[in-house]
C-alpha cells in the first residue's frame, strides 16, 4: 500500500477534526469529529500505531454516546407571536444582525397589518424568528425565517412546517413562498423541508 494513500487518511482526519472545531452546531461538531476519529483509527491501523487507535476509539465511543443522547433528547418547543414593538425581539435581531444579512439581506422589521410574526422557543430559548406577509389568496411570502446557528438541525423547521401546520392554516395560510433565496445552506434547508423550486423561488403547499 502506498505511503501517499496512508498519509491521506491522516490528512483527512486532521481536516475533519479541524473543521469540527470551527462549527457552532453541536450536532455538526459531533458528526465531523466522529468522521475524524474514524479516519484516524484507519490511519493508526495502517501504520500499526496502537496509541492512535486506542485514543481515537475512545473518542469515537464518546461521540457516538453523545450523538445518541442528542437524538433521543426530548426538547420543549413553543411558538409565540410578537409585535414590532417587542424590545426583546429588537435586541435579538440586533445581536444576530450580521448573520441575518447573510440569509435575508433586505429584511427590516416594520409594522404591516397583514404580517404573521412569531418566535420559536426551544427549551425557553429563542431559536427562530419568523416573519411573513400574507396575501388575500393565502400566500405567505417569507420575509424572515432565521434560526440561530446552534439550532440549525432541522428540528425548528419541522416544528414550524409540520407540528404547527394547523396554526399556519388557522391564520389563513395556504402556501408558503420564498420569492428569492440568498443563501445556499438555507436553500438546502428548504429542500429538506419539502419546498419545491419554482422559478427563482421556493413554494410549499399547506392545503
N, C-alpha and C positions, 0 to 999 in steps of 0.2 A: 504494500500500500504506500502511495507516495506521501512524502512529508508535507507537501503542499495541501493535500486533502486533509491530512490530520490537523495541520495548523488551522485549516478553515473552520473546524469545529471550535477551536479555541477562540478565534476571532469572532465567530458568530455568537458564542456565549458572552464574550465581553461586550459586544454591541447590544445584545438584548438586555443584559443587566444594567448597562449604562443608560439605555433608553428608559428602562423601568423607573430609574431614579428621577427622571425628568417629568413623568406624567403625574397629574394631581387627582387621579381617579383610582380609588382603592382596587377596584376590580381589574382595571387595565394593568396596574402595577403588579398584582399577583400573577396574572397570566404571562406577562412579559418576563417576570422573574422566574416563573416556572419553566418557560422556554429556555432561559439562560442556564438554569440548573441542569436541565436535560442535556443541553449541548455540552456543558462541562463534564457531565457524567460520561458521555460518549467519548469526549476528548481524553478523559482520565483512563478509560478502558483501553483506548488506542495506544496510549503511551505508558500503560501499566503504572499509573500513579495512584496508588490506593488512597492517600490523604485527600486528593482532589475528589475521588469517587465518594469517599465517606462524607466529607464536608457537604458536598452538593446533594447527596442523597438525603441527609438530614434536613437541609434547606428545602428540598423538594417536598418532603413529607410535611414540613411546616406550612408551605404554601398550599398544598392540597387540603390540609386540615382547615386553613383559613378560608379557602375558596368554598369549601363545603359549608362553613359557618355563614358566609356571605349569602350563598344561595338559599340556605334554609332559614335565614333570619326573617322574622315577620316584622314588617315595619308598618307604622301608622301613617296613612295618607289622609289628607283633608283638603278641601277646596273652599276658599273664602273669597268673596267678591270684595272689591275695593273701589273707592272713588279717586279722582285725580288729585284730591287734596290730602291724601293719606301720607303723612310725614314719613312713616317707616318705609313705604314703597319708594318715595323720592330718594331717601338715603340709600336704599338698596340699589336703585338704578344708577345713582351717582357712584357708588362704590365699584360696580361692575361696568361702568360706562365704556371703558376701552375694549373690554371683551365683547360687550353687546354690539359695538360698532363693527366687529368682525363678522357678525351674523345678520344684524339688522341696522345697517349704517344710516338709514334715513329716519329711524324711529325717534319720535318726540312724544312724550306723554302729555296729552292735552284733552280737554273736555270735548266729548262728542256724544250726542244723545243716543245714537244707535250703536254705541260700542259695548262689547262684552269684555269685562275686565275681572280677572281673578288671579289669586296666587295659589300655588300648590304647596302645602306644608308636608314635610316628610319628617316624622318624629318631632313635630312642633318647630321645625326649622324651615325657613323659606327656601324651597328648592327650585321653584319656577315662577315666572311671571308671564301671564298670557293676556294679550290684548288683540281683539279682532273687531272689525267693523261689519255689522250685519245689514245686508241689503233686504229689500222688500221680498225678493224671491227666495229668501232663506239661505243665501250665500254668506258665509262668514269669511271675510277677507282678512287674513292674518297680518297684523302689524308687528306683533312681537310674540315669540314663543321661546323665551330664554330660560334655559336650565343652567344652574351653576356647574362648573366643571366637575365638582366632587360627585354629582348625582347623574352624570351622563351615562347611564347604564340601561336606558330604555324603559325603566320602571315608571318614571314620571309620565312619559309619553303614553304608555299603556293605561295608566290611571286616567289620564285626560280623555283619550280617544275610545277606550273600551269601558272601563268601570264607570266613568262619568258621562257616557254617551247619552243617557237619559236626561241628565242635566242640560247638556247642549241642545238636545231636541226640545226640551221644555222652554228654552229661550228662543225657539223658532229656527234653529239651525238645521238645515237640510244637507248642507255640504260645507266642507272647509277647504278654502282655496289659498294657495300661495301664488301670488301673481309673479313673483320672482324669488329666486334663491341665490344668496350671495356667498354661501359657504359650502364647500364640498362635503364636509363632515355632517352638516345639517341636512344636506341632500340625501346622504346615506341614511340618516335617521328617518327621513320621510319615507324612503323606500321600505324600511323595516316596519314602519307604522302602517303600511298599506296604501300610501298615497300613489296616485297614478300620474305619470308625467304627461302633461298636455301642453303643447307649445313650449313656452318658456317658463311655465309654472307647474304646480302640482295640485291635484284635487283628490279629496277623499269624500265619498258619498256616505252620508249617515242614514238616509232614508231611500 
